[in-house]
Amino acid sequence: FLFSLVTWGCYFDYLSEWNKYADQENIMPITYEEVKENPALAVKNIATFFGIPLTEEELQLVVERSSFQSMKKNSEKTHGTVGNVLFRKGRQLQGAQRWK
């Protein structure tokens, strides 16, 4: 690891390379934590970035269909027989706790 001899290269080199582009107009950095914290705002920001107008109903539909529970429920249709392996344990907790 110290000599960057890892399968896909050094993660820090990867971040440094992408950091050069973070301020460009056609790049929208977003973190998993941001999406997790407020899915509706994240979807709205992504749609705005791509110039896709969304009604409030469409926004809520995207948020609902991209939730873990919805993806788990439809995993056999979307991912075949491996769906039940990919979507096993996700659960939403109340309060300050997050997805586990």
N, C-alpha and C positions, 0 to 999 in steps of 0.2 A: 504494500500500500504506500509506504513512504517513497518508493521510487516509481510510482504510477504504473506498476506492473499488475494491474487488475483487469478483469475481463473487458469492461467497457471504458476503461480509462479512469482517470481521477475525477471525482465528482466536483472538486473545487476548481479544476481546470475548466470543466464544463460550465460551471456557474460564472467563472471569470470571462469566458468567451461570450456567453449570452448577455452578460452585464453591459457589454459594449453597445448593445442594441436596445436596451431597456427604455431609453428616452425617445426613441424614434416614433414618429406619428402613427405608423402602421403596426406597432407592437403594443399589445395590452397585457402587461404582467398581471397575473391573478394567482392567488395561492389557494390551496385546498382549504386552508383554515378560513379564508374569507367566504368561500362558497358554503362551507359548513355552518359558519356563524349566521349568515343571512342569505339563504338560497334565492329568495325572490329578488333581492337587490343585485346579487351576482348575475342572475339570468337577465335582469333588466339592463345592467351595465354591458353585458356581452352583446345583447341584441342591439343596443345603441351603438356600440363600437362597430358592428357589422352593418349598421344602417337598416336594421330589420324592425319595422314598426310592430309593436305588440299591444293588443288590447289588454285590459286588466284580466279578462277571462282567459285569454291565450297565455298570459304570464302565469297565472295560477295553474293552468293545465300542464305547462312545462314543468313547473316546480313539483306538482303532484306526481307526474309520470316519471320524474327523475329521482324520486325518493327511493331510499333503499327498499322499503316495504313494497312499493309498486314494482320495482325491478325484480325483487325476489318472487313476487306473485306471478310475474310473467316470464321468469327465467327459462322455463322449459320451451316456451315459444321463441324466445329471443336467442337462447344459447344452447338449445338442445339438451342432450343428456348430461352435459357438464354444468348446466345451470344451477342444479341443487348443490353442487360443490362450490361454485363461485359465490353464491349468495347464501351463506349459512347463518351467521351469527349477528348480523347487524341489528342494533336496537337503539331506539332513541330514548334518552333519559331526560328527566325533568331538571329544571333549574340550571345551575352552573355546570352540571355534568354534560358531557358531549357523547357523540357516537362512540361505541366501543365494539 
